Amino acid sequence: MPVITDPQEFHVDDVFVDLRFLGPHPLFLKCEAFNFAGSVKLRPAEEMVAAAERSGRLRPGSVLIESSSGNLGVALAMIAASRGYRFVCVADPRCNPVTRRIMEALGADVHVVTEPDPVGGFVGARIAYVRGLCAGDDRYVWLDQYTNEANWLAHYHQTAPAIAKSFPAVDVVFVGAGTTGTLMGCARYFRENRPEVRIVAVDAHGSVTFGGPAGPRLIPGLGMGVRPPLLDESLIDDVRVVSEAETIRTCRRLAGHGFLFGGSTGTVVSGALQWLAERDRRSELVAVAIAPDLGERYLDSVYGLPGGERRGQVGQHGMLDDLGRRQLAVEAHREPDRGE
Ligand SMILES: Cc1ncc(COP(=O)(O)O)c(C=O)c1O
């Protein structure tokens, strides 16, 4: 019976969904949402805060600041509340309104940049904003998830060993790529401990991470407008890039079986199913994919399109406005795109 005093003490490491209801491949989905922050980002948040405290950079009176599309922001808001720090989260219009409200309920100040940087996109604009605030006040401590080694180390110490322990016979691991903290932590762990395990990165269309052209992306979590500094491509065996329409279709397929996952889970599962259909025709490989969060934060986006869309409702903070929703709705109803 876990009895805790701080919310970050509670983690669930061993819940996997058997996805054989989606196809013939032994594909198991590691669920990272069952903690008080509701996502995989609790792990890097904890590890980055602990490292900053150990180094003396973060101390009583410091103000934590971070650029986040939401989930890291929620995790940091929770830890900041529990440890007595102020927290400022710099988000962009793709941040789900409910995610923003969760951060605010936990006592965080949320600043939303409204214009993307012409070169670096929204992430570039968020980082420039953070830099500006830090330059003006030395109480700010920016953990910088994009370059912080503790980001990938959290997954090297926790996420990857948990997969290896539950699935000693795993052959391939599918990991979504945002900052690439999850990807790099898992890739390094398996390279060092089980080098025969293949690591496949899954990214969103419109992300430049693996060299594709920049394009609009409406679902937060995966993809970057600038190359992620943590990424070392030599540690990855393969990459799959998935459209947002395909992501939505897969999320809805999962929901049709009672599993309401977040948008990036739809992307990772889509990429995994595509890769396995091409590379494992006999369904011999044991595969694990990582599900970063659940679907409640995406009711107005991934799950809010025809069928459930309430017309004329524009996200409170400008995310997924009507145009964006209609674009996604049209794409999601086209035939599935194959061979991406
Ligand atoms: C829902 C969701 N999925 C995936 C990711 C990507 O994880 P990482 O930054 O470790 O690449 C994030 C990161 O914020 C996320 O919030």
The ligand as an SDF file (V2000), in Angstrom:
LIG
                    3D

 16 16  0  0  0  0  0  0  0  0999 V2000
    2.0260   14.1310  -24.4420 C   0  0  0  0  0  0  0  0  0  0  0  0
    3.4890   14.0970  -24.7220 C   0  0  0  0  0  0  0  0  0  0  0  0
    3.9650   13.1650  -25.5120 N   0  0  0  0  0  0  0  0  0  0  0  0
    5.2720   13.0950  -25.8240 C   0  0  0  0  0  0  0  0  0  0  0  0
    6.1770   13.9820  -25.3230 C   0  0  0  0  0  0  0  0  0  0  0  0
    7.6190   13.9020  -25.7550 C   0  0  0  0  0  0  0  0  0  0  0  0
    8.4950   13.5070  -24.7950 O   0  0  0  0  0  0  0  0  0  0  0  0
   10.0160   13.9610  -24.8620 P   0  0  0  0  0  0  0  0  0  0  0  0
   10.0560   15.4310  -24.5910 O   0  0  0  0  0  0  0  0  0  0  0  0
   10.7060   13.1580  -23.8100 O   0  0  0  0  0  0  0  0  0  0  0  0
   10.5460   13.6650  -26.2260 O   0  0  0  0  0  0  0  0  0  0  0  0
    5.7240   14.9790  -24.4870 C   0  0  0  0  0  0  0  0  0  0  0  0
    6.6390   15.9830  -23.9830 C   0  0  0  0  0  0  0  0  0  0  0  0
    6.2510   16.9980  -23.4460 O   0  0  0  0  0  0  0  0  0  0  0  0
    4.3420   15.0360  -24.1680 C   0  0  0  0  0  0  0  0  0  0  0  0
    3.8510   15.9970  -23.3690 O   0  0  0  0  0  0  0  0  0  0  0  0
  1  2  1  0
  2  3  1  0
  2 15  2  0
  3  4  2  0
  4  5  1  0
  5  6  1  0
  5 12  2  0
  6  7  1  0
  7  8  1  0
  8  9  2  0
  8 10  1  0
  8 11  1  0
 12 13  1  0
 12 15  1  0
 13 14  2  0
 15 16  1  0
M  END
$$$$
